[in-house]
């Protein structure tokens, strides 16, 4: 019996007392198709879950959560180390933190797409496909947008590569167990760079967000106005480890501009991360 099947079987047993109820989850995610999974590494089981209509098994684009897998590949191949500096080409963008040289740490912290697009050509299509197979990473499709020959730089960005929340859980579990076909050093450095901070109870948490379009992306005609969001990672305190995986997709098109002040409204992971943090801080409040 493979590990993913064991995870699925475990999902129905032992919900912790201060886990959210289905009704509470439904209220938090009322405008979205969504999934939340909290998995105890020590107990080898899912301890809290929101999975309406089996959405945790629905594959969507990984978007920037793919940087976790890409970091493991790059460290393992020796393409990067913790002292690597990625040189900015001077092109202005919409995110100020992306304008300037980057490090492996800032690449993940600020989710800098152009750094990923420097790394993937160095790895090459064949090697990336080999790693995706070794990671058992979603549908492993790195072809990119149909007819555009852009997989090496865009496959994970609302394009051909898809993964479900359950598959993200399996991937992260394998990473933490050092069962992926990469070196322990690659795992260690990736984990270090995923560190975010502490929960209210003092536990360290590590994670990566991701956002994108659900369906046709902005590089194609008639792009979708529905958005996806991800927030995945793990929690450590003393000898206890937990993995969390959350995602959401708009049920209907949301207004992108605030009518009162004209500002851009949050979407995707900007909406999801606070919801997930609320759930985690509530769960670990005892």
N, C-alpha and C positions, 0 to 999 in steps of 0.2 A: 504494500500500500504506500503510495507516494506521499510526500510531506503535504502537498496542497490538499489532498483528499483528507488527511488527518485534521488539517486546519478546518476544513468544511464540516467535518463530523463534530469537531469540538465546539462549533459555534452555538450549539443548542444547549450547552450545559453550564451551570454555575455562573450566574450573573451576580456581581458584587452588590451588596445592599445599597450603596449610594450611587449606583449606576443610574443613568437617566431611564425613565420609562419610555415606552413607545410613544405615548401621548406627548411627553415632554420633547422628545426628539422631533416629532411631527410639527410641533409649534416652532421650534428653532429653524426647521428646514421647510416651512410651509410654502414658500414660493419656488421650491426647487425639487428636482429629482436629486436624491442625495444618498450618501453612504457614510457610515462611521463604523470603524472597527477598532477595538482596543484589545490587544493580545498580550497575555502574560508569557514572557519567555521562560520564566522559572517554572510556571505551572503547565506550560505547553497547551494553552487553550485560550480561546476568545472569552473575555470576561465582560465585555459590553459591546453591543452591536445594534446598529440601525440599518436595516436592509429591506426597505419596502420594495415590492415587485422585483426582488432579486437584483437590485441595482448594483450591489457590490460585485456582481459578476459581469456587469456591462462594460465592455471595453471602450475607452475614449483615449484621446491623445494624451501622452504623459506631459506634454509641454515642458516646462522647466524642471519638473521632477526628474527628467531624463539626465540632468546634470549629475545626479548621484552615480548612475551607471557609467556615464562618460568619465567622471573623475576616477573611478576605479580602473577603467581601461587605461587612461592616460598615465596614472601613477604606475600601474603594473608594467606598461611598456617602456617606462623611463622617459616618456615625452615631457613630463613635468616632474618637478620636485617642489618642496615647500618654499624654496627660494626663487622659483621661476617668476619672471616679470613678463607679462603680456603687454606689448607695446600698442598703445592707442594710435589709430591712424588719423586722428584729428577730426573725424566726421562728427558733427553735432547730432544729437538725438533728442528724445523727449524726456530722458531720465538723466539728471545731472550726475548721479553716481557712476554712470557708465562712461562718462567723458574723462578719460585719463588712463594712465597705465594701471594694470590690475595684477593681482596675485591669485594663487589658487584659493585662498581664503575669501578675498573680496569677490572673486568670480561667483562663488556660491552665495555669499551673503547678499550681494546686490543683483544676483541672477543676470549676469552680463552675457547676452546672447552672442555678441561678436567674439568673445573668448571661446565659446563652444565651437563657433564656426572657424576659428583658427586651429582648434585641436582635431576636429573630425577629418579634415583632409590629410593630416599627418598620420592618422590611424589608417585611413583608407577603407573603402567599402567592404572589401572581403574580410578584413580583420574585425571590423565592427560587427558584421554578420556572424562571424565566429564567436565573438563575445556574447552577442544577443542569444545565440543558441545555448552557450554555456551558462548564461544567467537565467535561461528559460523565461525570457523577458517578453511577455505579451505575445503579439502576433509576429514579432521579429521582422516586420516589413520595413525596410529602410529605403524604399524606392523613391519616396517623395511624392510630389504632386504629379498626377497623371499627365504624361507627355511633356513635362518640364525638365526632366533630368536634373533635379535639384535635391535628391535624397541626401547627399553627403552634407548638405548645409541646412536642410529644412525638414527632414523626415519626421522629426519629433514635434514640430511646431504646427499643430492642428492639421496634420497631414497623414501619411500612410501608417506610421508606427502607432499602435494602439495597445493599451494595457488596462486591465480591470483592477479594482481596489484589492480583490483577493490575490491577484497576481503580484501587485505591489507588496502586499503583506508577505507573501512567499519569498519574494526577492530580498526584502529587508531582513527577514528571518535568516535566510541563507548568508547574507552579508555579516550579520552579527555573530553567526555561528562559524564564521570563517570557512564556509562550505562552497564559496564561489571560486572559480578558476583564476584567482588573482592572489598576489602575495599578501601576507598579514600586514606588511608595511603600507600597501595600497589601501587596505581597509582602515588602518589606523589613521592615516593622513586624511582620508575622506571623512571619517567620523569627526576628527578634530575640526575640520572646516565646516561641518554641519552644525556645530554648537551654536545655540541661540541664547540661552540664559537659564533662569531657574523658574520653576513653578512656584505658586504661593507657598507650598509646603517645603520649599528648598531643594526639591529634586531637580537635577539637571535635565534639560530637554534639548534635543537636536532635531533639525528638520529642514524641509525644503518645500517651498510653495511652487505652484505652477498655474498659469492662466492661459486661456486661448479660446478660439471660436469652436463652437460645437457644430461640426459639419464643414461646409465649404469655408475656406480661409480667405483672408484679405488679398491673397495673390491671385485668386480666381474671380471670374465674373459672378455677380450676384452672391456675394459672401453672406454666410449666416450671421444673423444678429443675436443668436443665442450664444451664451458664454459658458465655458467650463472653468472650474477651479479645483485645485488640489492643495492639500497640506498633509504631508506624510513625514514620519520620523520615529524617534524612539526616546524613551525616558529612562534615566538611571538614578538610583539612590541606593547607596550601600551595595548590596549584592543583588538587588532587584532590578529587572529590566522589563520594560513594556514597549511594544510597538504600536503606534497609532497610524491609521490610514483614513483619510477623509476626502471626499470629493463632492462636488455639486454641479448641476447643470440647470440653467434657467428653464422653467416650465413654459414661460412665454417671454416675448421680447420686453426687456426692461428699458426705461428711459435712461439715456446715457448722460444727459445734462440736467443738473439741478435747476429747476425753473426759478428759484429764488435768487441765487447768486451766480448762475451761469457756470459753475464749476463742474468738472467731470465727476460723475457718481462712481463709487467703488463697484467693482465687478470681480467675478471669479474668486481667486484666492484672497483678494482684499476683503471680500465679504466672509469667506469661509474661515480664514485664520482666527478671527475673534470668536466665532462660534465654537470652533474646535478648542480654543484655549479655555473658553467657558466650561465646556464639557470636561476637559482634563482637570482643571482646577477644582471643579465640583467633585469629580470622582476621587481625587487624591486629597480631599480636604480632611479626612479622618486620619 
